[in-house]
Amino acid sequence: MNSPTQQLIWLRSDLRVADNRALAAAMAAGPTLALFLLSPGQWQAHDEAPCKVDFWLRNLRELAIELGRLNVPLLIREADSWDRAPAVIGELCRQLQVQAAWVNEEYGINESRRDRAVARHLAGLGVGFHSRLDQLLFQPGSLLSKSGSYLQVFSQFRKQCYQRLHLAPPARVATPRAQAPLALAGDALPRQVAGFSAPDEALRQLWPAGEAAAHQRLQDFAEQQLADYQRQRDFPASRGTSRLSPYLAAGVLSPRQCLHAALQLNQGEFDSGNPGAVSWINELLWREFYKHILVGYPRVSRHRAFRPETEALPWRDAPEELAAWQQGRTGFPLIDAAMRQLLATGWMHNRLRMVVAMFLSKNLLIDWRQGERFFMRQLIDGDLAANNGGWQWSASTGTDAVPYFRLFNPISQSQRFDPHGRFIRHWLPELAHLDDKAIHSPASLGELFAAADYPRPLVDLKRSRERALAAFRQLPRERLEAAS
């Protein structure tokens, strides 16, 4: 009988042992080693946030413990940019006599090129390369229009997802049993990566690392908040959302684990029953949708608008206004409170992401890519597909885009979703003394507020809205009419 071959699980955005398809497949095939590549140059090119890189490192430390319980050593190597990955992984496979490498699929254009290059290089060394569907519920390319193209409208995509889910929800895989100990120790993990500063301890406390913390957060949300999610999710002052996005982005949780948690609450239903569960499952499907778009329309990975005609929009070069938006000093309290939340926590409430994105791309008429890049540089849950999809939706340049003439008014949004100013008062203490009416628009107080330590509004909302509409109306009419 042949001796078992040595397997390598190359971990990326799948930092967990539970429901990890590539890990389970590798360990089923033979004695397994784990690898994580540090790629600071590539991460900087991708605008990864320092708090996100720190979150990876903290989760890797927890993951090393869990892998240790399975007798799987975690090795750390560096490939500053991904063009170095084939050589680095190939050398590791040669040194340790690895017979096959296993990965969970990733979908950005650079990620796909990297994996193809690694697979080719390993093939030349006689090493297998196997990939598994893991961070998605459905394989890209399996949900298509009648013409065979990737779906561009979420409602159509969701309908096909529902049809698949009616057949059977994607199954979770069991955590592998511990293998026999190997004569190889894992590597020490760095506390920091060059080029990425460590966040303050307060931010770290907001986002505890490890599968145990992630599962506890998922369980608490499912038991205490999910049933009321549809009613509470739009109010930033309340704990109405799951705050699981950092764990999904890093793969500390899988979408299947989240889906099954919602199905358990909703007695197995995903399109009927509890409105909160149905609404949250739809949010999981939005994440799925944008990743399918990455595969079907690679231009969105190249900083291109999904709707090519919107490349002709006359974006303004307004660095002072961009800086005011970035720093939370636009003079519109909801915008500024949201931006301060982002800067302090590495996260922003989802409705506020739409509000601030529309303000930048429409009221200020600044290229949405400036906002997309700034968000990625701050977000602990930064995800190319979700971030790009959200920004293009808000800017009316993307797939299934919001109609160009829809523009959230930050004052009315504030009055509707933070009626008592609780969120604003938390992040803008200089406005805490204002009453529940004035806090949404301090400028309405006129000279009475002139001496306060808060800026005047950066733009006139009505005139800036008219400017944005005029810019969009100059685009080809057939696409604008389709959007409306």
Protein Blocks (a to p, Z undefined) as FASTA:
>chain_A
ZZddddddddfblccfehpfklmmmmmnoccdddddddfklmmmnopafklmmmmmmmmm
mmmmmmmmnopacdddddfbfklmmmmmmmmmmmnopabdcddddfbfklmmmmmmmmmm
mmmnopacddddfkbmbdghiaccfkopacfbfklmmmmmmmmmmmoccddddddddddd
dfbdcddddfbdehiacddfklmmmmcgdjklmmmmmmmmmmmmmmmmmmmmmmmkbcfb
golmmmmmnopacfklmmmmmmmmnnopakgcjfklmmmmmmmmmmmmmmmmmmmmmmlm
nopafblmlmmpccdddfklmmmmmnopnopaklmmmmmmmmmnopacfklmmmmmmmmm
mmnopafklmmmmmmmmmmkbcfklmmmmmmmmnopaghiacfkbccdfklmmmmmmmno
mmmmmmmmmlmmpcfklmmmmmlnmmmlmmpccdddfbdfklmmmmmmmmmmmpcfklmm
mmZZ
